[in-house]
Amino acid sequence: MTDTSKSPEPAPAPAPRPELDDAPPLLGSWRNIYLFVLGTLATFIALFWALTRAYS
């Protein structure tokens, strides 16, 4: 009797993608993008809070 169940070979490793390590094209670094997004969120929250207070 022969053993026909062979263990599957592992998939080849994906090719390296050095472009993923590059800096983002806008604002120069991911840290700056995150700070921009958080600042925009804080600005919107303050604006909506002020509008709510003004018209309630």
N, CA, C and O atoms as a DFTB+ gen file, in Angstrom:
224 C
 N C O
     1  1       0.825      -1.166       0.000
     2  2       0.000       0.000       0.000
     3  2       0.882       1.246       0.000
     4  3       1.845       1.339       0.761
     5  1       0.539       2.200      -0.863
     6  2       1.341       3.421      -0.937
     7  2       0.574       4.568      -0.298
     8  3      -0.657       4.601      -0.302
     9  1       1.312       5.478       0.233
    10  2       0.714       6.644       0.880
    11  2       0.546       7.746      -0.166
    12  3       1.531       8.303      -0.650
    13  1      -0.705       8.058      -0.511
    14  2      -0.958       9.078      -1.529
    15  2      -1.221      10.445      -0.910
    16  3      -1.358      11.429      -1.636
    17  1      -1.292      10.526       0.403
    18  2      -1.562      11.824       1.046
    19  2      -0.226      12.478       1.401
    20  3       0.393      12.170       2.419
    21  1       0.183      13.373       0.540
    22  2       1.407      14.117       0.812
    23  2       1.035      15.440       1.472
    24  3      -0.036      15.993       1.224
    25  1       1.915      15.926       2.294
    26  2       1.638      17.229       2.905
    27  2       1.800      18.305       1.835
    28  3       2.735      18.255       1.036
    29  1       0.903      19.265       1.821
    30  2       0.978      20.314       0.790
    31  2       2.232      21.165       0.977
    32  3       2.677      21.423       2.096
    33  1       2.772      21.581      -0.136
    34  2       3.945      22.439      -0.067
    35  2       3.502      23.841       0.326
    36  3       2.428      24.288      -0.075
    37  1       4.315      24.534       1.102
    38  2       3.924      25.897       1.489
    39  2       3.927      26.821       0.272
    40  3       4.708      26.652      -0.665
    41  1       3.043      27.786       0.320
    42  2       2.951      28.750      -0.781
    43  2       4.218      29.594      -0.819
    44  3       4.804      29.880       0.225
    45  1       4.641      29.990      -2.003
    46  2       5.842      30.824      -2.068
    47  2       5.594      32.173      -1.401
    48  3       4.476      32.687      -1.414
    49  1       6.632      32.730      -0.828
    50  2       6.523      34.024      -0.156
    51  2       6.218      35.102      -1.191
    52  3       6.744      35.067      -2.303
    53  1       5.369      36.057      -0.825
    54  2       5.068      37.125      -1.783
    55  2       6.310      37.972      -2.053
    56  3       7.198      38.093      -1.209
    57  1       6.346      38.543      -3.230
    58  2       7.489      39.371      -3.600
    59  2       7.524      40.616      -2.714
    60  3       6.474      41.169      -2.387
    61  1       8.702      41.054      -2.328
    62  2       8.776      42.265      -1.504
    63  2       8.260      43.482      -2.269
    64  3       8.444      43.586      -3.482
    65  1       7.620      44.387      -1.560
    66  2       7.063      45.587      -2.181
    67  2       7.654      46.809      -1.483
    68  3       7.066      47.326      -0.533
    69  1       8.807      47.270      -1.945
    70  2       9.461      48.404      -1.265
    71  2       8.647      49.691      -1.316
    72  3       8.866      50.581      -0.494
    73  1       7.708      49.815      -2.263
    74  2       6.916      51.042      -2.337
    75  2       6.018      51.206      -1.120
    76  3       5.569      52.316      -0.832
    77  1       5.747      50.106      -0.392
    78  2       4.931      50.202       0.811
    79  2       5.685      50.887       1.942
    80  3       5.063      51.393       2.876
    81  1       6.998      50.911       1.876
    82  2       7.808      51.550       2.907
    83  2       8.061      53.023       2.612
    84  3       8.636      53.723       3.445
    85  1       7.647      53.507       1.450
    86  2       7.867      54.894       1.094
    87  2       6.977      55.810       1.935
    88  3       5.949      55.392       2.469
    89  1       7.400      57.061       2.036
    90  2       6.593      58.057       2.726
    91  2       5.358      58.371       1.881
    92  3       5.418      58.299       0.653
    93  1       4.254      58.714       2.517
    94  2       3.060      59.073       1.751
    95  2       3.305      60.360       0.962
    96  3       4.103      61.201       1.377
    97  1       2.629      60.513      -0.160
    98  2       2.884      61.680      -1.003
    99  2       2.373      62.992      -0.401
   100  3       2.807      64.068      -0.814
   101  1       1.467      62.917       0.556
   102  2       0.867      64.106       1.146
   103  2       1.328      64.255       2.593
   104  3       1.226      63.301       3.365
   105  1       1.820      65.397       2.969
   106  2       2.228      65.747       4.341
   107  2       3.524      65.084       4.805
   108  3       3.960      65.359       5.923
   109  1       4.148      64.244       4.022
   110  2       5.490      63.751       4.311
   111  2       5.626      62.541       5.212
   112  3       6.591      61.792       5.061
   113  1       4.705      62.309       6.146
   114  2       4.812      61.123       6.997
   115  2       3.421      60.707       7.462
   116  3       2.482      61.503       7.460
   117  1       3.314      59.454       7.857
   118  2       2.020      58.961       8.330
   119  2       1.625      59.658       9.622
   120  3       0.439      59.879       9.866
   121  1       2.601      60.007      10.452
   122  2       2.309      60.717      11.705
   123  2       1.604      62.033      11.403
   124  3       0.635      62.383      12.076
   125  1       2.078      62.765      10.402
   126  2       1.452      64.040      10.038
   127  2       0.039      63.836       9.509
   128  3      -0.845      64.650       9.777
   129  1      -0.178      62.782       8.775
   130  2      -1.523      62.499       8.266
   131  2      -2.474      62.188       9.416
   132  3      -3.601      62.684       9.441
   133  1      -2.027      61.367      10.372
   134  2      -2.871      61.050      11.526
   135  2      -3.171      62.303      12.346
   136  3      -4.301      62.480      12.801
   137  1      -2.188      63.171      12.542
   138  2      -2.419      64.410      13.284
   139  2      -3.395      65.316      12.543
   140  3      -4.240      65.959      13.167
   141  1      -3.287      65.369      11.233
   142  2      -4.222      66.163      10.426
   143  2      -5.647      65.638      10.577
   144  3      -6.582      66.417      10.762
   145  1      -5.810      64.330      10.497
   146  2      -7.145      63.732      10.625
   147  2      -7.716      63.994      12.018
   148  3      -8.889      64.346      12.143
   149  1      -6.914      63.830      13.057
   150  2      -7.396      64.085      14.412
   151  2      -7.725      65.565      14.618
   152  3      -8.709      65.898      15.279
   153  1      -6.907      66.446      14.055
   154  2      -7.189      67.875      14.152
   155  2      -8.469      68.245      13.438
   156  3      -9.249      69.055      13.939
   157  1      -8.696      67.658      12.266
   158  2      -9.929      67.907      11.524
   159  2     -11.136      67.403      12.313
   160  3     -12.164      68.078      12.377
   161  1     -11.014      66.230      12.908
   162  2     -12.103      65.684      13.722
   163  2     -12.405      66.604      14.900
   164  3     -13.570      66.887      15.179
   165  1     -11.368      67.075      15.595
   166  2     -11.573      67.984      16.731
   167  2     -12.233      69.279      16.279
   168  3     -13.098      69.809      16.976
   169  1     -11.836      69.791      15.122
   170  2     -12.438      71.011      14.587
   171  2     -13.918      70.803      14.282
   172  3     -14.741      71.653      14.623
   173  1     -14.262      69.703      13.655
   174  2     -15.669      69.416      13.361
   175  2     -16.487      69.265      14.643
   176  3     -17.605      69.772      14.733
   177  1     -15.935      68.578      15.623
   178  2     -16.654      68.404      16.888
   179  2     -16.908      69.762      17.539
   180  3     -18.014      70.028      18.008
   181  1     -15.886      70.625      17.570
   182  2     -16.054      71.952      18.158
   183  2     -17.064      72.779      17.365
   184  3     -17.892      73.473      17.955
   185  1     -17.006      72.714      16.049
   186  2     -17.942      73.458      15.212
   187  2     -19.378      72.993      15.434
   188  3     -20.278      73.816      15.603
   189  1     -19.593      71.696      15.435
   190  2     -20.942      71.178      15.628
   191  2     -21.454      71.460      17.040
   192  3     -22.644      71.717      17.224
   193  1     -20.580      71.415      18.027
   194  2     -20.969      71.746      19.393
   195  2     -21.405      73.210      19.462
   196  3     -22.429      73.532      20.065
   197  1     -20.612      74.102      18.834
   198  2     -20.937      75.527      18.845
   199  2     -22.251      75.794      18.115
   200  3     -23.060      76.597      18.581
   201  1     -22.471      75.146      16.997
   202  2     -23.730      75.310      16.269
   203  2     -24.921      74.803      17.085
   204  3     -25.990      75.414      17.087
   205  1     -24.727      73.701      17.761
   206  2     -25.798      73.152      18.607
   207  2     -26.135      74.118      19.724
   208  3     -27.311      74.350      20.006
   209  1     -25.127      74.684      20.364
   210  2     -25.359      75.644      21.451
   211  2     -26.020      76.919      20.926
   212  3     -26.888      77.486      21.589
   213  1     -25.614      77.365      19.746
   214  2     -26.135      78.617      19.201
   215  2     -27.604      78.498      18.790
   216  3     -28.360      79.461      18.922
   217  1     -28.007      77.357      18.306
   218  2     -29.360      77.211      17.771
   219  2     -30.267      76.323      18.619
   220  3     -31.312      75.878      18.144
   221  1     -29.882      76.063      19.860
   222  2     -30.775      75.248      20.701
   223  2     -31.643      76.130      21.577
   224  3     -32.455      75.623      22.351
